[in-house]
């Protein structure tokens, strides 16, 4: 029977730590009997790892894949506790520990290709034998890239997408215009993205639904077995919202929507020499073209960053409220659209 009855790490529950902050906790050790020459320590470790398979040579007649891998150690600290007289009596013993997260650490992240994880591990050893240990994973919000808030202005942003089609069944043409308006394009993890979408339906069919989502585009960098550098770009949804619009033929509908970013969330970054992955984001609006297999997609690039100070005053002018806005090409009051007031509906995110 082991001398150690139990070992426990006491940490704040569901805490999201910020790079540059500190973590304070306790290691609680419960012994059945006296332990001579114990080694009690707590470690803070942060690691990144990625792996994927890709075709070795796509021009060959046969398939042969190779594995691309990469890894990084972001932080590795240990705190050893001094034991008076070189022994611990039976009972409960408490050890306080404290660690500081350095600035520049990446955010906790997990995907099918790679991961970035942080954990605290407490161990109790005797005579070079590990008697007990416990590991607790941590959530860390990185701040690298927060300087983007000072290099880029938070100006209103308008993106317009248009899709044309020809209906052979009734010998008619049609088009759909998706116009997405943002008050700003820089957001913090956990912040709510509020945006307006004008759906201009210039077809003879109804547009039943528009799907909005925030996509995270990750660029991975690894090395194959021959030491050659390889890269892979992967896209995944961070948050999603479906809007039932039912936009009638030759009508314009305005939709006000909200999407809440999760926390923690990797900040927008560039793939530097020492990084194994980088992140960027897009707000994507998607709608199936009426009575066709085509899909219309509008993409708005956004930036995820951590504000170092409270953000300044933001513009209160809404570009979507100006119907005479000189956006390129297609004004919403085109003569092909019936003279009807634009309908407005409000939809909130349901994560």
Helices and strands as residue ranges (DSSP letters): E 4-10, E 16-18, E 22-31, E 35-36, E 38-55, E 65-81, G 84-86, E 87-88, E 91-100, E 109-110, E 114-126, E 129-141, H 148-151, E 157-167, E 172-182, E 186-187, E 192-201, E 207-223, E 229-247, E 251-260, E 277-288, E 295-304, G 319-321, E 343-347
